[in-house]
Amino acid sequence: MFTNLSRVSTRDVILDAAAAVIRDRGLANATTRQIATTAGFSEATLYKHFADKVDLMLAVLRERNSGFTELGQALEDTTGDLEERLVAVAGAAIAFFSVNFPMLASIFSDRAILHGHKEGLHKHGGGPHLVNEAVIGYLRREASAGRIAADADVYAAAALLVGACMQHAFLGLMDWSDRRDDEAAARSFARTVIRGLEVHPG
């Protein structure tokens, strides 16, 4: 129960409870009733603060997940050179996927749950594509500034970087013995992507 915490808003108590239930049961199996019970409130109280389950889940990702915050900051940062920025993005993405893969994977086990989740994401303007779009936007700005090739395939570059980070996080959960550590992987992914973006003379 989370209701004994002093000086904590009802919304914060609900978010803490939701994060705990989602971690323990996975997103597909986490119900608003369970979250309300864990928080010590009625379901009606949840809906005073969140429009629906997806709205609550997105708030948990934004506000109870350091990986999400770090990823957002890395994507918005305009300091440093290209490699360091992409290393920061890759490192944050690895951390984000490592934490959230177990929580989110369960929604793919049921077609109806997945359909409802996708509809909810669309309603709230969320979705995993936002990470790719942010990387694409950053790389387009780099191309406009002449720091990468003007004809670079930024869609593919973003997909390769984000996809590699997701796969690396997944392999970490599967305890692959030859898996590189997160920092080394982030740098190698960034450097490999950059090779396909470089301006070539002539």
N, C-alpha and C positions, 0 to 999 in steps of 0.2 A: 504494500500500500504506500502511496506517495503523499497522502494528505496531511501528514504530520510535519511536513517541511514548512518552516515559517518564512514569511516574507517572499513567498513564491506565488506567482499568479496562477490562477486556475489553468490558463492556457499552457504555462510551463509545466505544470503537473501532468497535464494530458500528454504533452509532447514527450516527457520523460517516460511515462507509462507506455505510450505507443512505441517508442524506440525499444524498450525492454521486451515488449510482446513480439514485435517484428523480429528482433534478434533471436528470440527463443523459438518462435514457431514458423518464421518465414512470412512473407507478405501475403501469400495466398491463404494461409491458415489463420491469419490475425484478423479477428472480427472486432467491430466497434464495441460489441458487448464485452468482450474480454478486455479491451483497452479501458473501457469505462470502469469495469470492476477493479482492475489493477490500480487505476487512478483514484478510486473511491468515489466516483461520481455516477450519475445516471447517463444513459446514452443521450438523452435530451440535452444535457450539459455540453457534450461533445459538439453537437450540432449548433450550439450557440456560438462556437468559436471556429468551426470548420464546416465548409459546405457539404463535404462528403468524405468518404474514406481516402480517396485519391488526394484531395486537398490536404488532409492530415498527413498522408505519406510524404507528399512533396515538402511539407513544412518540416517533417522529421529529417529528410535529406538535406534541406537547406540549413537548419538550425541545430541539429543534433549530430552533425557529421562533419568533422574537421576536414576530411578529404574533399568534400564538396566545396568548402570555403577556400581551401588551398588551391583547388583546381580553378575556381573562378578568379582568384587573385593572379594566378600564373597566366591565365588567358588575357587578363586586362593589363598586365605589366608591360610597359614600353621601354624599360631600361635594359641595358646589357645587349650583347650581340645575339645573333640568330640562334647559335648553338645553345647558349646558356638559357635562352627563353624556352626553346623547345625541350631542353633537358628538364626545366622546371615544370613545364606542362606534362611531360611524360611521367615524371616522378609523382606529381599530384594525381594523375590519372591512375597510376598503378596503386597508389594508396586508396583512392576512391573505390576502384573495382575490387580490391582485396577485401575491403570492409563490406561492400554492398552486394557482391556476387551471391553469397549464401542467402541473403535476405530476399533478393529479387528473383532468384532462379525459380522459386516455387510457383510463380505465376504462369510459367510455361507448361505446367503439368496438367492444366485444365483449360480447354479451349474457351469455355464461357467466361472464366475468370480473366483470361488474357484479353478477350474481346472487351469486357467491361473496363479493364485497366487501360487499354488503349483509348477507349472513348473518353475516359476520365482525364487522361493526359492531354488529349486534344482539346477538351473543354477548358482546361486550365493553362494551356499553352506550354506544356512540359513535354519531355521526351528525351531519349538518349541522343537523338540527332543534334541536339543543341550543342553538345561538345564538339562534334565534327564541324558544325557551322561556325562555331567560334574560332576554331583552328583555321578553317578555310578563309574566314574574314581577315584574320591576322596575316596569313600568307599572301593574300591579295594586296594588303597594304605594303608588305615587304616587296612584292613585285612592282607595285606602282612607284616605290622609292628606288627601284633599280638594284636592290640588294639580293634579289633572286631573279632567275630568268623570267622574262615577261610572259613566255609561253609555257611556264611550268604548270604541270597538272596538279593544281592545289587540292582538288577533290581527292585524287588518289593519294597524295601525300598525307592529307589529314586522315584518310581511312587507314593507311598503313601505320601511322603513328598511334592512333587511338586503338586500332585493332590489335597491334602488337602488345600494347599495355594491358588490354583486356585478357589476351591469351596468357601473358606472363602472370597476371594475377590468378587466373584459373589454374595454371600449372603449380603455383605456390600452394593452392588449396589441395592439390593432388600429391604434394610432397615429392616432386621430381628431383632426384638427387643431383642432376647436372645443371639445375636452374641457377642462373646468375643471381647475385644479390640485386636488390631493387635499384640501387644507385648506379651500378655498372650497366644494368639493363636499360635504364632510362637514357644514359649517355649514348650507348651503342645504338639504340633506336633512333635517337635524334640525329646522330651523325650519319647514319645510313639514309635517312630521309633527306637530309640536307644535300647529299651527293646527287640526288636526282633533281635538285632545285637550283643548283649553281649556274651562274652565268658563264658560258664558255666563250672564249675569245674567237673572233673571226666569223 
